[in-house]
Amino acid sequence: MSTLKLHGTAWRKSSYSGTGGNCIEVADSTPGVIPVRDSKEPIGCHLAFSTAAWYAFIKALKDNEPPFG
């Protein structure tokens, strides 16, 4: 398992997100990896997905298909 260096990373959330704080934030500055975190816990843990897995997940959401097997 490797450790991502995310200090100084620019995080963003969807423009569809409201102000309720129930959002995820993503960063796209790490080649080959999409880090994801909870907007309520910005210094907490994060998940990291391969670029291919993240885009497959987003495509499944846009196509209204369950992304789970």
N, C-alpha and C positions, 0 to 999 in steps of 0.2 A: 504494500500500500504506500502510495506517495502522498506528500503534503503539498497542497496548493498554496502559493504565496499570493494572498488576496489583499494585502495592505495597499491602500491607495486605489483600489479597484473602483470603477464607476458602476454603481448599481442602478437599475431602473425598474419601474413597475409599469404595468399596462395602463394606457390612457383610459381604459374602461374601469379601472379600480376607483372605488369611492374613497371617502375619507374615514371609513370605519376602522381602518387598521387591520382588516382581514385580508392581507395581500401577500403575495410572494414577490420577491425581487430577483432579477436575473442579471448576470454580468456576462458580457460577450468579449472580454478582452484577453481571455486565456485560450490560445489555439487548441482546438480539438476537444475542449471541455466547456460545458455550460454550468457554472456554479449557480445554485438557487438557494435563497434564504427566506426566512420569515421576516416580514417588514417590522413586526413587533419586537423582534430580538436581533437587531442588526449585528451585535457582537457575539451572538450565540453560534450554534452549529450551523453548518450548511450542507447541502447535498451537491454532488457533482455528477453530471450526466455526460456521456459522450455526445458529441454534436449530432451524430446520426440518431441516437435514441431520443434526444430532445426534440428534433424536428419530426420524427415519427410520432411522438406524443402530440405535438402541436397539430400535425396534419390530421390525426385521429379526432381531435377535438373539433377542428374546423369541419371535418366531414361528418360530424355527429356519430362517430363510431366509438364504441367502448375500446379504449387502448389496452385493455387487459385480456389475457388469454383465457 
